[in-house]
Amino acid sequence: MFNIENDLPMPEMTSKAPAVDTAFRILDYLAKAPGEAGVSEIARAVGSSKGTCFNVLATLQARDAVTKD
């Protein structure tokens, strides 16, 4: 289960870098989610595949942007 400690602002814009856009959608979702969320739940919420979501979360975790319990 992943979660984030602080709330990041999410400006409304279209990205030319889909992976970056997905990462910010994930961070925005986690910042607003009550507690923890699994990969399937996050993927559904941000409109991404589970594989893409997993890879983005792994990168965010490696950069200490999210934690996995």
C-alpha positions as CSV (number, residue, x, y, z in Angstrom):
1,M,0.0,0.0,0.0
2,F,1.3,3.4,-0.9
3,N,0.7,6.8,0.6
4,I,2.1,10.3,0.6
5,E,2.7,12.6,3.6
6,N,2.0,16.0,2.1
7,D,-0.4,17.6,-0.3
8,L,1.1,18.7,-3.7
9,P,-0.6,21.3,-5.8
10,M,-2.0,19.9,-9.1
11,P,-2.4,22.5,-11.8
12,E,-4.8,21.7,-14.6
13,M,-2.8,21.3,-17.8
14,T,-2.1,18.8,-20.6
15,S,1.3,17.3,-20.6
16,K,3.6,16.4,-23.5
17,A,5.3,13.9,-21.2
18,P,2.7,11.3,-20.3
19,A,4.8,9.5,-17.6
20,V,5.3,12.8,-15.8
21,D,1.5,13.5,-16.1
22,T,0.8,10.0,-14.7
23,A,3.2,10.6,-11.8
24,F,1.5,13.8,-10.9
25,R,-2.0,12.3,-11.2
26,I,-0.8,9.5,-8.8
27,L,0.7,12.0,-6.4
28,D,-2.5,14.1,-6.5
29,Y,-4.7,11.0,-5.9
30,L,-2.5,9.8,-2.9
31,A,-2.5,13.3,-1.4
32,K,-6.3,13.3,-1.4
33,A,-6.9,9.6,-0.5
34,P,-7.9,8.8,3.0
35,G,-5.0,6.5,4.1
36,E,-3.3,3.9,1.9
37,A,-4.2,2.7,-1.6
38,G,-3.1,-0.4,-3.6
39,V,-1.8,-0.3,-7.2
40,S,-5.1,-1.5,-8.7
41,E,-7.1,1.2,-6.9
42,I,-4.6,3.9,-7.9
43,A,-4.5,2.7,-11.5
44,R,-8.3,2.8,-11.7
45,A,-8.5,6.2,-10.1
46,V,-5.9,7.9,-12.4
47,G,-7.0,6.0,-15.6
48,S,-3.7,4.2,-16.1
49,S,-2.8,0.5,-16.6
50,K,-1.7,-1.4,-13.5
51,G,1.8,-2.0,-15.1
52,T,2.3,1.7,-15.8
53,C,1.1,2.6,-12.4
54,F,3.3,0.1,-10.7
55,N,6.4,1.4,-12.6
56,V,5.6,5.0,-11.8
57,L,5.1,4.1,-8.1
58,A,8.3,2.2,-8.0
59,T,10.2,5.2,-9.4
60,L,8.4,7.5,-6.9
61,Q,9.3,5.2,-4.1
62,A,13.0,5.0,-5.2
63,R,13.0,8.8,-5.1
64,D,11.4,8.8,-1.6
65,A,8.3,10.6,-2.9
66,V,5.9,7.8,-1.7
67,T,6.2,5.1,0.9
68,K,5.1,1.5,0.6
69,D,3.9,-0.3,3.7
